[in-house]
Amino acid sequence: MRTSATAAICVCLAASAAAADRPLREAPARTDVAGSMVGRVIANRAFLDAAGRPLSLASVPAPRATVLAVTSTACPLSKRWYGTLVKTAEAYAGRGVRFLVVNPMTTEDSAAVTADAKRLGDAGTYVLDPDKALADAIGARTTTDVVVLDASRKVVYHGAVDDQYGFGYANAAPKTQYVADALDDLLADRPVARPATSSPGCLLRRRQPTKTSDVEKPPTYFGHVDRILDANCVGCHREGGVAPFALDSLAAASDYAEMIADVVDRGVMPPWFAEPADDTPTGPWANDRTLPPDDLATLKAWIAADAPAGDPGAASVKIARADGWQIGTPDAVFTFDEPVPVKADGVMPYQNVTVETRLAEDRWVRAIEVKPGERAVVHHALVWVISPGSSDREFRERDGFWAAYVPGNSSVVYPEGYGKLLPAGSRLRFQMHYTPVGTATEDRTSLGVVFADEPPTHVVRSASLVNPGIDIPPGEPFHPEVATLRVPGDIELLAFMPHMHLRGTAARYELKRGGDWTTLLEIPRYDFNWQLSYRLARPLSLTAGDLLKFTAWYDNSAANPANPDPNRSVTWGRQTYDEMMLGYVEYVLADGDSPDSLRPKPTDRLAGLLFDRLDADHDGALDAEEWAAAGDRFPRARRLIARAEGLFDVLDGNRDGRLDVTEFAGIIEAARAAGRRGG
């Protein structure tokens, strides 16, 4: 008895909800041999090499071992591991080991295939396997699977190359070299110590046996799936787009069908990590990229039915997309003076690049776009404006960002009457995070702007809820840090953007208006790979005295595969191996006025640091009890605090028995003055 389409949708959604609980970061992990090809003998198979020459497993000389390594020129993890494959093949070439690098994809760029075959050279054989016959024969699951055969063609290892890369992370070097270790064991006539692992990569489509579909009329590519992919994926997944491979054709969608199902199941694609906002004061999001439930069910039903094509005459009308700037032709473009070299593999620290605007007068900006020169290697970018007279050394991430780039989120066009200021003589500070993709290259990123014809009614600004005193203990899997901000005037919130580094795992924005805390934005699975801005469909009005709170959680345990070092305490720092805790907000003043900043300004970094640490209950103020305990909690600041004894009541300007951050800054200055006088 066939189930109805409605029931099939329920099953698909239930499966997706369960899969969304999977972590965003996944590393190769040891698996049960029973679920692998280990112990099986691979029959002789014929295939073609990259030059079109017919070969077979029997015809390839391999007296000690044959390594069949699956690859793809488009899958990001395949590209990262390819250099390691080539080096491993070269290292074992003289030891009776033969490498066959197997490309089973049908939509690969021919020039990229030729280049990869040339890189492999005489160290191995590059195999074209578009019908997936060889990949299926060795039980390949992903585009990063590796199978090691002994001289009798029995599988002795099935899994990943090493653990340097995985979903959501990249390390400077591998901790475990699975293939090399397996070969060393085999060549030394030892049992392979780790015979099976998972292999994170792009899932290969496995042909389904002919069957009756569970849905009476299964969806087809043309007229059903093409519309969904075009609306939700093709903006990035197209030739010239920011994504690593295209999904704008039947062939491409079929190639990556299993991968599509996996990433939507895991909640990774389309990239959106906020919990539904229906029960919060924020309401819906203007840029919510969540895949509608019906579309999700259609995708999964199509894949389950073996991806039928349908009638090309029923193809959906494609969305028109510009190949140039998304904001239209910019009025001004600011580009790196010199290209930034990006290495082939491993990880890179942040690169900071300053670009002169050379503007002769202040200009108001209504549209902004950050455009990478080499999209494949630009993970994300944040841009700040440094005003004339300020040095680069005074630049601080906590002072709010001016522009941002992540794949799929690189531009903003403000509504009529809204805009940002770009001062005369200012400089742009780009903080660039590059991710090597297997080939050394260079990048020259640009920022384009469209000027407003007249000053805006609402000046768009950004600020941050920040705790520069974060201290994350070693080994902690879910460590919270908190920052608060008392709203000094009536404002309208426009957007949120949390920023942490490799240990960031969850985040939350909350609002307090006299009573309990109310959640504004919940991100249960924060992903450093997606520095997303969550833009409100309707501005949220806040009044003077409202309290905002930003909570960030960090995973500093060994279970976090992106963690550079789970054995050390982690504090504030600009590089990815350190941490940050920035709850950015974008806002305008409710009355259209333009104060200097939403953030109350302490006199210096020490004032802000001490205030955040002394405010034990994170209510945005210090009471007498918190002040009395200050010396005990922070012995290093005891002398400074002692010098300010008696100033609490003096500097409590509004006599409410509490100090806000501005009043507290006066204590710091007074204590310093006393120190200079020798008091």
C-alpha positions as CSV (number, residue, x, y, z in Angstrom):
1,M,0.0,0.0,0.0
2,R,1.4,3.4,-1.0
3,T,1.7,6.1,1.5
4,S,0.3,9.5,0.6
5,A,2.5,12.4,-0.4
6,T,1.6,14.1,2.9
7,A,2.9,11.2,4.9
8,A,6.1,11.1,2.9
9,I,6.6,14.8,3.7
10,C,6.2,14.1,7.4
11,V,8.7,11.3,7.3
12,C,11.2,13.5,5.4
13,L,10.8,16.3,7.9
14,A,11.2,14.1,10.9
15,A,14.4,12.7,9.5
16,S,15.7,16.2,8.8
17,A,14.9,17.3,12.3
18,A,16.9,14.4,13.7
19,A,19.8,15.0,11.4
20,A,19.9,18.7,12.4
21,D,21.2,17.6,15.8
22,R,24.4,16.4,14.2
23,P,27.4,18.7,14.9
24,L,28.3,21.3,12.3
25,R,31.9,20.2,12.6
26,E,32.8,16.6,11.8
27,A,36.2,15.1,11.7
28,P,37.3,11.6,10.4
29,A,36.6,9.1,13.1
30,R,37.4,5.5,13.6
31,T,34.4,3.3,12.6
32,D,33.3,-0.3,12.7
33,V,35.0,-2.5,10.2
34,A,31.7,-4.2,9.5
35,G,30.4,-1.1,7.9
36,S,33.3,-0.8,5.5
37,M,35.0,-2.7,2.7
38,V,37.8,-4.0,4.9
39,G,38.3,-7.8,4.3
40,R,36.7,-7.9,0.9
41,V,38.5,-8.8,-2.3
42,I,38.0,-6.4,-5.2
43,A,37.5,-8.0,-8.5
44,N,39.5,-6.9,-11.5
45,R,37.9,-3.7,-13.1
46,A,38.6,-1.9,-16.3
47,F,38.8,1.9,-16.5
48,L,40.2,4.8,-18.5
49,D,43.0,7.1,-17.3
50,A,42.9,10.9,-17.8
51,A,44.4,10.5,-21.3
52,G,41.6,8.0,-22.3
53,R,43.9,4.9,-22.3
54,P,42.2,1.7,-21.2
55,L,43.6,0.1,-18.1
56,S,42.5,-2.3,-15.4
57,L,43.4,-3.1,-11.8
58,A,45.3,-6.2,-13.0
59,S,47.3,-4.2,-15.5
60,V,48.6,-1.7,-13.0
61,P,51.8,-3.0,-11.4
62,A,51.6,-2.9,-7.6
63,P,53.6,-5.7,-6.0
64,R,52.9,-4.6,-2.4
65,A,49.8,-2.4,-2.4
66,T,47.3,-0.5,-4.5
67,V,45.7,2.7,-3.1
68,L,42.4,3.9,-4.7
69,A,41.8,7.5,-3.6
70,V,38.5,9.1,-4.7
71,T,38.7,12.8,-5.6
72,S,36.9,15.7,-7.2
73,T,38.1,19.0,-8.6
74,A,35.1,20.8,-7.2
75,C,34.4,19.4,-3.7
76,P,36.2,21.7,-1.2
77,L,37.5,18.8,1.0
78,S,38.8,16.9,-2.0
79,K,40.7,20.0,-3.1
80,R,42.2,20.5,0.3
81,W,43.4,16.9,0.6
82,Y,44.6,16.6,-3.0
83,G,48.1,18.0,-2.2
84,T,48.4,15.4,0.6
85,L,47.4,12.6,-1.8
86,V,50.1,13.6,-4.3
87,K,52.8,13.9,-1.6
88,T,51.8,10.5,-0.2
89,A,51.9,8.9,-3.6
90,E,55.3,10.3,-4.3
91,A,56.6,9.1,-0.9
92,Y,55.5,5.5,-1.5
93,A,56.1,5.3,-5.2
94,G,59.5,3.5,-4.8
95,R,58.2,1.0,-2.3
96,G,55.9,-1.2,-4.4
97,V,52.8,1.0,-3.9
98,R,50.7,2.3,-6.8
99,F,48.2,5.1,-6.4
100,L,45.0,5.3,-8.5
101,V,43.3,8.7,-8.1
102,V,39.6,8.1,-9.1
103,N,37.4,11.0,-10.2
104,P,33.8,9.7,-10.4
105,M,32.0,13.0,-11.1
106,T,30.3,13.8,-14.4
107,T,30.3,17.6,-14.3
108,E,34.0,18.4,-13.6
109,D,35.8,21.2,-15.3
110,S,38.1,19.5,-17.9
111,A,40.9,22.0,-17.4
112,A,40.8,21.4,-13.6
113,V,40.9,17.6,-14.2
114,T,43.9,18.0,-16.6
115,A,45.7,20.2,-14.0
116,D,45.2,17.7,-11.2
117,A,46.3,14.8,-13.4
118,K,49.5,16.8,-14.2
119,R,50.1,17.4,-10.5
120,L,49.9,13.7,-9.8
121,G,52.4,13.0,-12.7
122,D,54.2,9.7,-12.6
123,A,53.5,9.1,-8.9
124,G,50.2,7.5,-9.8
125,T,47.4,7.1,-12.3
126,Y,44.5,9.6,-12.6
127,V,41.3,7.7,-13.4
128,L,38.1,9.0,-15.0
129,D,35.1,7.1,-13.6
130,P,32.0,9.1,-14.8
131,D,29.6,6.0,-14.5
132,K,31.0,5.4,-11.0
133,A,31.7,1.7,-11.8
134,L,35.1,1.7,-10.1
135,A,33.9,3.9,-7.2
136,D,30.9,1.6,-6.6
137,A,33.2,-1.5,-6.8
138,I,35.4,-0.3,-3.9
139,G,32.3,0.9,-1.9
140,A,33.3,4.6,-2.1
141,R,31.0,6.8,0.0
142,T,32.4,10.2,-0.6
143,T,34.8,12.2,-2.8
144,T,37.5,11.8,-0.1
145,D,37.3,8.0,0.4
146,V,40.5,6.0,0.2
147,V,40.8,2.2,-0.1
148,V,44.1,0.4,0.4
149,L,44.4,-3.1,-1.2
150,D,47.1,-5.6,-0.5
151,A,48.8,-7.6,-3.2
152,S,45.8,-10.0,-3.4
153,R,43.5,-7.0,-3.8
154,K,42.0,-7.5,-0.4
155,V,40.9,-4.3,1.3
156,V,43.0,-3.6,4.4
157,Y,42.0,0.0,5.0
158,H,38.9,2.1,4.1
159,G,38.6,5.7,5.2
160,A,40.1,9.2,5.2
161,V,43.5,10.4,4.1
162,D,44.2,12.0,7.5
163,D,42.4,14.3,10.1
164,Q,43.8,17.6,9.0
165,Y,40.5,18.6,7.4
166,G,36.8,17.9,7.9
167,F,33.4,19.5,7.9
168,G,33.7,23.0,9.4
169,Y,37.4,23.1,10.2
170,A,41.0,23.0,8.9
171,N,44.1,22.4,11.0
172,A,47.6,23.5,10.3
173,A,48.8,19.8,10.2
174,P,47.2,16.4,10.7
175,K,47.3,14.7,14.1
176,T,46.8,11.2,12.5
177,Q,47.9,10.2,9.0
178,Y,45.5,7.3,8.4
179,V,46.6,6.2,4.9
180,A,50.3,6.6,5.6
181,D,50.0,4.6,8.8
182,A,48.0,1.9,7.1
183,L,50.7,1.6,4.3
184,D,53.5,1.5,6.9
185,D,51.7,-1.4,8.8
186,L,51.1,-3.3,5.5
187,L,54.6,-2.9,4.3
188,A,55.9,-4.0,7.7
189,D,53.7,-7.1,7.6
190,R,51.7,-5.9,10.6
191,P,47.9,-5.8,10.9
192,V,46.6,-2.4,10.1
193,A,46.0,-0.7,13.5
194,R,43.2,1.6,12.3
195,P,41.5,-0.2,9.4
196,A,38.3,1.9,9.0
197,T,37.4,5.5,9.5
198,S,34.7,7.9,8.3
199,S,35.7,10.2,5.4
200,P,34.0,13.6,5.4
201,G,33.5,14.8,1.9
202,C,30.9,15.3,-0.8
203,L,28.6,12.3,-0.7
204,L,28.6,10.2,-3.9
205,R,25.2,9.4,-5.5
206,R,24.6,5.7,-5.4
207,R,22.3,4.4,-8.1
208,Q,19.1,3.1,-6.5
209,P,17.6,-0.2,-7.7
210,T,14.4,0.1,-9.7
211,K,11.5,0.4,-7.3
212,T,8.1,1.7,-6.9
213,S,8.2,5.2,-5.4
214,D,6.7,5.7,-2.0
215,V,5.0,8.8,-3.4
216,E,2.3,8.3,-6.1
217,K,3.9,10.9,-8.4
218,P,7.5,11.5,-7.4
219,P,8.8,15.0,-8.1
220,T,11.0,15.5,-11.1
221,Y,13.9,17.8,-11.7
222,F,12.2,19.9,-14.3
223,G,9.3,21.9,-12.9
224,H,9.9,20.9,-9.2
225,V,13.5,20.6,-8.1
226,D,15.0,23.1,-10.6
227,R,12.8,25.8,-9.0
228,I,13.9,25.0,-5.5
229,L,17.6,24.9,-6.3
230,D,17.3,28.1,-8.3
231,A,15.6,30.0,-5.5
232,N,17.8,28.7,-2.6
233,C,21.1,27.5,-4.0
234,V,22.0,28.7,-7.4
235,G,22.7,32.3,-6.3
236,C,26.0,30.9,-4.9
237,H,26.2,27.5,-6.7
238,R,26.8,28.6,-10.3
239,E,29.7,29.4,-12.6
240,G,31.4,32.4,-11.2
241,G,29.5,32.1,-7.9
242,V,31.1,31.9,-4.5
243,A,30.3,28.2,-4.0
244,P,32.8,25.5,-5.0
245,F,30.5,23.8,-7.6
246,A,27.4,24.6,-9.6
247,L,23.9,23.3,-9.1
248,D,22.3,24.9,-12.0
249,S,21.7,21.9,-14.3
250,L,20.2,18.4,-14.1
251,A,23.6,16.8,-14.4
252,A,25.1,18.8,-11.6
253,A,22.1,18.3,-9.3
254,S,22.2,14.5,-10.0
255,D,26.0,14.4,-9.3
256,Y,25.5,16.0,-5.9
257,A,22.1,14.7,-5.0
258,E,23.3,12.7,-2.0
259,M,25.3,15.7,-0.8
260,I,22.3,18.0,-1.1
261,A,20.2,15.6,1.0
262,D,23.0,15.5,3.6
263,V,23.6,19.2,4.0
264,V,19.9,20.1,4.2
265,D,19.5,17.3,6.8
266,R,22.4,18.7,8.8
267,G,21.0,22.2,8.7
268,V,24.2,23.5,7.0
269,M,22.5,24.6,3.8
270,P,21.1,26.9,3.0
271,P,23.2,28.7,5.7
272,W,20.9,29.9,8.5
273,F,21.4,29.0,12.1
274,A,18.8,31.1,14.0
275,E,16.0,29.4,15.9
276,P,12.5,30.4,14.6
277,A,11.6,33.9,15.8
278,D,7.8,33.5,15.9
279,D,7.7,33.8,19.7
280,T,10.2,36.6,20.1
281,P,9.8,40.4,19.9
282,T,11.9,40.4,16.7
283,G,9.3,38.6,14.6
284,P,10.5,37.3,11.2
285,W,13.9,37.9,9.7
286,A,14.4,39.8,6.4
287,N,17.1,37.5,5.2
288,D,15.9,34.1,6.6
289,R,17.3,31.4,4.3
290,T,15.5,28.5,5.9
291,L,14.4,26.0,3.3
292,P,10.5,25.9,3.4
293,P,9.2,22.5,4.7
294,D,7.4,21.6,1.5
295,D,10.6,22.3,-0.6
296,L,12.7,20.2,1.8
297,A,10.3,17.3,1.4
298,T,10.3,17.7,-2.4
299,L,14.1,17.5,-2.5
300,K,14.3,14.4,-0.4
301,A,11.4,12.7,-2.3
302,W,13.2,13.4,-5.6
303,I,16.4,12.0,-4.3
304,A,14.7,8.9,-2.9
305,A,13.0,8.3,-6.3
306,D,16.5,8.2,-7.9
307,A,16.4,11.8,-9.1
308,P,14.1,11.5,-12.1
309,A,14.5,14.2,-14.8
310,G,10.9,14.7,-16.0
311,D,9.9,16.8,-19.0
312,P,12.4,19.5,-20.0
313,G,9.5,21.4,-21.4
314,A,8.2,21.9,-17.8
315,A,11.4,23.6,-16.7
316,S,10.9,26.5,-14.3
317,V,11.8,30.1,-15.3
318,K,15.3,30.9,-13.9
319,I,16.0,34.0,-11.7
320,A,18.0,36.6,-13.6
321,R,21.3,37.2,-11.9
322,A,24.0,39.8,-12.5
323,D,27.5,38.6,-12.9
324,G,29.1,41.8,-11.7
325,W,28.3,43.9,-8.6
326,Q,25.1,43.0,-6.7
327,I,24.5,46.6,-5.7
328,G,24.8,47.8,-9.3
329,T,27.6,49.9,-10.7
330,P,29.5,51.3,-7.6
331,D,30.2,55.1,-7.4
332,A,33.6,54.2,-5.9
333,V,35.7,51.0,-5.5
334,F,38.5,50.6,-3.0
335,T,40.9,47.7,-3.7
336,F,44.0,46.3,-2.1
337,D,47.1,48.1,-3.4
338,E,49.0,44.8,-3.4
339,P,47.7,41.2,-3.7
340,V,47.8,39.0,-0.6
341,P,49.5,35.7,-1.2
342,V,47.5,32.7,0.0
343,K,49.4,29.4,0.5
344,A,48.2,26.1,-0.9
345,D,47.3,24.2,2.3
346,G,47.1,24.3,6.1
347,V,45.7,27.4,7.9
348,M,46.5,31.1,7.7
349,P,46.3,33.7,10.5
350,Y,44.1,36.7,9.8
351,Q,45.6,39.1,7.3
352,N,45.0,42.9,8.0
353,V,45.0,45.2,5.0
354,T,44.6,49.0,5.1
355,V,43.3,50.8,2.0
356,E,43.2,54.6,1.6
357,T,39.9,56.0,0.5
358,R,41.4,59.4,-0.5
359,L,38.0,61.0,-0.2
360,A,38.2,64.8,-0.3
361,E,34.9,65.2,1.5
362,D,32.5,63.3,3.7
363,R,30.2,61.0,1.7
364,W,27.0,59.3,2.7
365,V,26.6,55.7,1.5
366,R,23.4,53.8,0.8
367,A,24.8,50.5,-0.6
368,I,27.9,48.5,0.3
369,E,29.4,45.4,-1.2
370,V,32.6,43.5,-0.4
371,K,33.9,41.6,-3.4
372,P,36.8,39.1,-3.0
373,G,39.3,38.9,-5.8
374,E,39.7,35.1,-5.4
375,R,36.4,33.9,-4.0
376,A,37.6,30.3,-3.4
377,V,40.0,31.3,-0.7
378,V,38.2,34.1,1.1
379,H,36.4,32.6,4.1
380,H,35.1,35.9,5.4
381,A,36.1,39.6,5.7
382,L,35.2,42.4,8.2
383,V,35.8,46.0,7.3
384,W,36.2,49.0,9.6
385,V,36.6,52.7,8.9
386,I,39.6,54.4,10.5
387,S,38.9,58.1,10.8
388,P,41.6,60.7,9.9
389,G,43.9,61.3,12.8
390,S,43.5,57.9,14.2
391,S,46.3,55.3,14.0
392,D,45.8,51.7,12.9
393,R,47.0,50.8,16.5
394,E,43.8,52.3,17.9
395,F,41.6,50.1,15.7
396,R,39.5,47.6,17.8
397,E,37.1,45.0,16.6
398,R,34.8,45.8,19.5
399,D,34.0,49.3,18.1
400,G,31.6,47.9,15.6
401,F,32.1,46.9,12.0
402,W,31.3,48.9,8.9
403,A,31.0,46.2,6.2
404,A,31.2,42.4,6.1
405,Y,31.5,39.5,3.7
406,V,30.7,35.9,3.9
407,P,29.7,33.6,1.0
408,G,26.1,34.4,0.2
409,N,26.1,37.6,2.3
410,S,28.3,40.2,0.9
411,S,26.2,43.3,0.3
412,V,23.6,45.5,1.9
413,V,21.3,48.1,0.3
414,Y,19.7,50.3,2.9
415,P,16.1,51.5,2.5
416,E,15.4,55.1,1.5
417,G,16.4,57.5,4.3
418,Y,19.0,55.1,5.8
419,G,22.8,55.2,5.2
420,K,26.3,55.2,6.6
421,L,29.0,57.8,6.8
422,L,32.4,57.5,5.0
423,P,34.5,60.4,6.3
424,A,36.9,62.4,4.2
425,G,40.4,61.1,4.4
426,S,39.4,57.9,6.1
427,R,41.0,54.5,5.6
428,L,39.4,51.1,5.3
429,R,40.8,48.3,7.5
430,F,40.1,44.8,6.0
431,Q,40.4,41.9,8.3
432,M,40.7,38.9,6.0
433,H,40.4,35.3,6.8
434,Y,41.8,33.0,4.1
435,T,41.2,29.3,3.8
436,P,43.8,27.5,1.5
437,V,42.2,25.2,-1.0
438,G,45.0,23.1,-2.3
439,T,46.6,25.5,-4.7
440,A,48.7,28.6,-3.9
441,T,47.1,31.8,-5.2
442,E,46.7,35.6,-4.5
443,D,43.8,37.8,-3.6
444,R,42.9,41.5,-4.1
445,T,39.6,42.1,-2.4
446,S,37.5,45.2,-3.2
447,L,34.8,47.2,-1.5
448,G,32.3,49.0,-3.6
449,V,29.9,51.7,-2.5
450,V,26.9,53.6,-3.9
451,F,26.7,57.2,-2.6
452,A,23.4,58.8,-1.4
453,D,22.3,62.0,-3.1
454,E,21.6,63.6,0.3
455,P,22.2,62.9,4.0
456,P,20.0,60.2,5.4
457,T,17.3,60.7,8.0
458,H,18.6,57.7,9.9
459,V,22.4,57.1,10.3
460,V,23.1,53.4,10.4
461,R,25.7,52.5,13.1
462,S,27.0,49.4,14.7
463,A,28.2,48.6,18.2
464,S,29.0,45.5,20.1
465,L,28.2,43.8,23.3
466,V,31.7,42.8,24.2
467,N,33.5,41.0,27.1
468,P,37.3,41.4,26.5
469,G,38.0,39.6,29.7
470,I,36.9,36.2,28.5
471,D,38.7,33.3,30.1
472,I,37.8,29.9,28.7
473,P,39.2,27.0,30.8
474,P,41.0,24.1,29.1
475,G,38.8,21.0,28.3
476,E,35.5,22.8,28.9
477,P,32.9,21.6,26.2
478,F,30.2,24.3,26.9
479,H,31.7,27.4,28.6
480,P,29.6,30.5,28.8
481,E,30.7,34.2,28.7
482,V,28.4,37.1,29.1
483,A,28.4,40.8,28.0
484,T,25.7,43.4,28.7
485,L,24.9,46.9,27.4
486,R,22.5,49.5,28.9
487,V,20.7,51.3,26.0
488,P,21.4,55.1,26.6
489,G,18.7,56.4,24.3
490,D,15.7,55.4,22.2
491,I,16.9,53.4,19.2
492,E,15.7,51.0,16.6
493,L,17.6,47.7,16.2
494,L,18.2,46.6,12.6
495,A,20.4,43.5,12.8
496,F,22.6,41.2,14.9
497,M,25.9,39.6,14.0
498,P,27.7,37.4,16.6
499,H,31.4,36.9,16.2
500,M,33.5,34.2,17.8
501,H,36.4,32.1,16.6
502,L,37.0,28.3,16.3
503,R,35.7,27.4,19.8
504,G,32.4,29.3,19.5
505,T,29.5,26.9,19.6
506,A,26.3,28.8,20.5
507,A,25.1,32.3,21.1
508,R,22.1,34.2,22.3
509,Y,20.9,37.9,22.4
510,E,18.4,38.9,25.1
511,L,16.5,42.0,26.2
512,K,15.4,43.0,29.7
513,R,12.7,45.7,30.3
514,G,12.2,45.9,34.0
515,G,11.2,42.2,34.3
516,D,12.5,38.9,32.9
517,W,14.9,38.4,30.1
518,T,13.3,37.9,26.7
519,T,15.2,36.1,23.9
520,L,15.8,38.1,20.7
521,L,18.0,35.7,18.8
522,E,18.9,32.1,19.6
523,I,21.7,30.4,17.7
524,P,22.0,26.9,19.2
525,R,24.7,25.9,16.6
526,Y,27.1,28.7,15.9
527,D,29.4,28.1,12.9
528,F,32.6,30.1,12.5
529,N,32.5,29.4,8.8
530,W,29.4,31.5,8.4
531,Q,29.7,35.0,9.9
532,L,26.0,35.7,9.2
533,S,24.1,38.9,9.8
534,Y,20.5,38.3,11.1
535,R,18.5,41.3,9.7
536,L,15.1,42.1,11.1
537,A,12.2,42.4,8.8
538,R,10.9,45.2,11.1
539,P,13.1,47.4,13.3
540,L,12.8,46.6,17.0
541,S,12.2,49.7,19.1
542,L,14.2,50.0,22.3
543,T,14.0,52.7,24.9
544,A,16.6,54.3,27.2
545,G,17.4,52.0,30.1
546,D,16.6,48.8,28.3
547,L,19.3,46.2,28.9
548,L,20.8,44.0,26.2
549,K,22.7,40.8,27.0
550,F,24.8,38.7,24.7
551,T,25.8,35.2,25.9
552,A,28.4,33.1,24.0
553,W,29.3,29.5,24.6
554,Y,32.6,27.9,23.7
555,D,33.8,24.3,23.2
556,N,37.4,24.2,24.4
557,S,37.5,20.4,24.6
558,A,39.3,17.8,22.6
559,A,36.0,16.8,21.0
560,N,36.0,20.0,19.0
561,P,38.0,19.1,15.9
562,A,38.7,22.8,15.1
563,N,40.2,23.4,18.5
564,P,43.9,24.4,18.1
565,D,44.8,23.4,21.6
566,P,42.3,22.0,24.2
567,N,44.9,22.0,26.9
568,R,45.3,25.8,27.4
569,S,43.1,28.5,28.8
570,V,41.9,30.8,26.0
571,T,41.6,34.6,26.3
572,W,41.0,37.5,24.0
573,G,43.0,37.7,20.8
574,R,42.7,38.7,17.2
575,Q,43.9,35.4,15.6
576,T,41.7,32.4,15.2
577,Y,43.7,30.3,17.7
578,D,42.6,32.9,20.3
579,E,39.0,33.9,20.9
580,M,36.7,36.8,20.7
581,M,33.3,37.5,22.2
582,L,31.5,40.2,20.1
583,G,27.7,40.5,19.9
584,Y,27.5,43.1,17.1
585,V,24.3,45.1,16.7
586,E,23.3,47.5,13.9
587,Y,20.9,50.3,14.9
588,V,19.6,53.8,14.2
589,L,18.3,56.5,16.6
590,A,14.6,56.4,16.9
591,D,14.3,60.2,16.4
592,G,16.8,60.4,13.5
593,D,19.4,62.2,15.6
594,S,23.1,61.1,15.3
595,P,25.0,60.7,18.6
596,D,28.5,59.5,18.3
597,S,27.8,55.9,19.3
598,L,25.3,53.6,21.0
599,R,28.1,52.1,23.2
600,P,28.8,54.1,26.4
601,K,32.5,55.0,26.1
602,P,34.8,54.1,28.9
603,T,38.0,56.1,29.0
604,D,40.1,53.2,27.9
605,R,40.4,49.4,27.6
606,L,41.1,48.9,31.3
607,A,37.9,50.5,32.3
608,G,35.8,48.4,30.0
609,L,37.7,45.2,30.9
610,L,37.3,45.7,34.7
611,F,33.7,46.8,34.4
612,D,32.7,43.7,32.5
613,R,34.4,41.4,34.9
614,L,33.2,43.2,38.1
615,D,29.5,43.2,36.9
616,A,28.9,39.7,38.4
617,D,25.2,39.6,37.6
618,H,25.6,41.2,34.1
619,D,22.9,43.8,34.6
620,G,25.0,46.6,33.1
621,A,25.7,48.3,36.5
622,L,27.9,47.8,39.6
623,D,26.2,47.9,43.0
624,A,28.0,48.4,46.3
625,E,28.2,44.7,47.0
626,E,29.9,44.0,43.7
627,W,32.3,46.9,44.3
628,A,33.2,45.6,47.8
629,A,34.1,42.2,46.4
630,A,36.2,43.6,43.6
631,G,39.5,43.4,45.3
632,D,39.0,39.8,46.3
633,R,37.9,38.7,42.9
634,F,40.7,40.4,41.0
635,P,43.9,40.6,43.2
636,R,45.9,42.1,40.3
637,A,43.6,45.1,40.3
638,R,43.5,45.4,44.2
639,R,45.9,48.3,44.4
640,L,44.1,50.3,41.7
641,I,40.7,49.7,43.4
642,A,42.1,50.6,46.8
643,R,43.3,54.0,45.5
644,A,39.7,54.7,44.5
645,E,38.2,53.9,47.9
646,G,35.5,56.3,48.8
647,L,34.9,57.5,45.3
648,F,31.9,55.1,44.7
649,D,29.4,57.5,46.3
650,V,31.1,60.6,44.8
651,L,30.9,59.3,41.3
652,D,27.4,57.9,41.6
653,G,26.1,60.9,39.8
654,N,22.4,60.0,39.7
655,R,22.5,58.7,43.3
656,D,20.9,55.4,42.5
657,G,23.5,53.3,44.4
658,R,24.9,51.9,41.2
659,L,27.6,52.8,38.8
660,D,27.2,52.5,35.0
661,V,30.3,52.1,32.8
662,T,30.8,55.9,32.3
663,E,30.7,56.6,36.1
664,F,33.0,53.7,36.6
665,A,35.5,55.1,34.1
666,G,35.8,58.1,36.4
667,I,37.0,55.9,39.2
668,I,39.7,54.5,37.0
669,E,40.9,58.0,36.0
670,A,40.8,59.2,39.6
671,A,42.8,56.2,40.8
672,R,45.4,56.8,38.2
673,A,45.6,60.5,39.1
674,A,46.2,59.5,42.7
675,G,48.9,57.2,41.6
676,R,50.6,59.9,39.6
677,R,50.5,62.2,42.7
678,G,51.9,59.4,44.8
679,G,48.7,59.0,46.8
